[in-house]
């Protein structure tokens, strides 16, 4: 029996067997693992399908990777890591990238897509109920960097946004800053909420209240960051530090400061989040929080492999640790 199980795992996915026999993937897994809680007729049906496939040439399993965004240095690092890891596992990549994909019904079509065995969804724009519907269809998938809190039974991998935000705000507080402004991300994003909560927690620990006039919510681009920073820097008194949702927003803040003749970090400290290549290329170099983007991609594939092989993921919601990276854009007040 053990040899037969291993042979089936190599030759056909559990989903193929389930589709052929009309039973659930979970039932196929129980049969192949010799569980007793399967009706004899169902067991025979599955094992007959297994026998028919024993000498069938293996079909390369295909993983649909959806990233409905431009593949910049942020998303590009995640996708590249996924692609390399899939190749190591002998899986084929079907990539769907670009902002036009945000308005498609890709998730509804996935369970019926011929030749697609599983999916990795990067920052999916869909609501949670659409992810639940996809999960209930039996189609295996993993979410990377969820935009909204992932439903309880769906595997998701993200960075530890809140603790990373606490670390960078704590760094500014440690430098003596108390008048700290925050340019946060979109209010409906999980990362935006978590990072803002981390900033608030660090400030509260130092006895500082983040007042509404010191807070802006923006789309995560340099242009939006520049506009928000301009508003903050025109306040009287102006803040001594600005902590930003991501590195692109922080670049916009640096531009706004430069246009006002402010020196960074002598007159203003600025910090970002993500540690993309841009953070090291700015002048001065940007203090930021490093997300393990490539590791997120690798773990997503590892979790998906477990699902494809009929096992539960090692953990449904994984948060990877972030690292504070201190450069020259922050200094003592």
Secondary structure as UniProt FT lines:
FT   HELIX           2..11
FT   HELIX           14..21
FT   HELIX           25..32
FT   TURN            33..34
FT   HELIX           40..53
FT   TURN            54..55
FT   STRAND          62..67
FT   HELIX           73..88
FT   TURN            89..90
FT   STRAND          92..97
FT   HELIX           99..103
FT   HELIX           106..110
FT   TURN            111..112
FT   TURN            114..115
FT   STRAND          118..122
FT   HELIX           128..136
FT   TURN            137..138
FT   STRAND          140..144
FT   TURN            152..153
FT   STRAND          156..159
FT   HELIX           161..174
FT   TURN            175..176
FT   STRAND          180..184
FT   TURN            187..188
FT   HELIX           190..205
FT   TURN            206..207
FT   HELIX           212..214
FT   STRAND          215..217
FT   HELIX           222..233
FT   STRAND          241..244
FT   HELIX           247..259
FT   TURN            260..261
FT   TURN            264..267
FT   STRAND          269..271
FT   HELIX           277..281
FT   STRAND          287..290
FT   HELIX           293..308
FT   TURN            309..310
FT   STRAND          317..320
FT   STRAND          323..325
FT   TURN            328..329
//
